[in-house]
């Protein structure tokens, strides 16, 4: 949803005040792209994953299951870290399908089944119809 003219003017006024108050900070904030930060997460997670693979293989070769387990845990942690960074890189793009306003969930289609019969019986008991 685009900003109204009033909101645009207010935003520009805030930006001018920020530049007047602390130009160094304003330049730093303007030049920082959050995607770059999350891409660094992905790179670090990839390096950690490779390190985990090396630990896992080293544990297998040295016949030390503790080192292999540590390697597996490092791989798992780095995978989760990299995936969270990936989701943020993909999700923070303006052309992503999300848009910013969550869509209301659609109700599942009611189908006749055991649970529906139980719910219907329960409803009748609560209403006193039995």
N, C-alpha and C positions, 0 to 999 in steps of 0.2 A: 504494500500500500504506500503510495508516494506521500511525501509530506505536503501539508498545505503551505500556502504562501507565508502565513504568519509563522508557522513552525520553521520554515526555511530561513526567514529573517532572524528568528530567535537563535537558531543554530549558528548563523553567520556572526551574530553579535557575540555569542559565547566564544566562538573561535577567535575573533578579534581581541576580546578581552584576555584570552589565554595567551595569544601571541604578545600582547602588550605586557602582561605580567611575567611570563617566563618563556622567552622565545626559544631557548635551547631545549626545554622539555617539549614544547609544542612541535618543534622540528623532529625530535626523536619519535614522538607519538605518531606524527603524520607519516613518517618513513617506515614504521614498523608494520609488517604484514603478518597477521596471525598464522596464515598458511605456512610461512617460512618456519615459524616456531614448531608447528606440528610436523613439518617435513623433517626437521632435525630430530624430532622424537622417533620418526620412522627409521631414519638412518642409524641412530644410536641403538634402537631396538634390533635392527638387522645385524649390527656388529655384535651385540650381546647374544643374539641367536647363534651366530657362527661360533662365538666363544663357548656357548653351551654345547654345541655339537662337538667341538674339540674336547671339552671336558668329558662328555659322554663316551666318545671313542677312546679317549685316554683311559677312562675307567674300565672299559671293556678290554683294552689291550693289556693294562696293568693288572687285570683281574681284581680290581678294587671297586666293589659295588657302591660304596659310599660316594666315590668321585663320580661315577656314572649317574647316580641319583641326583647329585648336586647339579650335574650338567643338564639333566632332564628338567629339573626345576627352573634353572636359568633359562632354558629354551622356552618353557611354558610361560614364564613371567615376561620374557621379551616379546613373545608372540602376542600376549594380551596387551602389552604396552604399545606395540606397533599397530595393532588393530584399532585401539582407541584413538591413536593419532590419525590413522587412515580415515576413520569415521568422521573425525573433526575436520580433516582437510576436505573430504568429499561433501560433508554436510554444511560447511561454511561458505560454499560457493553460492553466489547469488542466483545462478541458473538452476540450482538444485530444486527438485520437485516439491520440497517441503514448504517453501514460501515463508513460513514464519507463523502462520496461523494453523493450529492443529485442526484436522478435519474430524468431525464427530464420528465416533465409531458406529457402524451399522450393527443392528441387532442380528444375531444369528436367526436363521429361519427356524421357526418352531416345527418340529416334526414329531409325529406320534411315536411314542416309545415308552419305555418303562418309567423313566424319570418324569415324563409329563403326566403319566397316570398317577404316580405317587404325589406329584404336586397338586394335581386336581383333587385327589382324595384329601390331602392335607387342607386345601382351601375349603372344601366342603365341611370338614370337621370343625374348622375355625369359625365358619359361619353358622354352624349348628344344623346343617341340613342332613348330614350323614346319609 
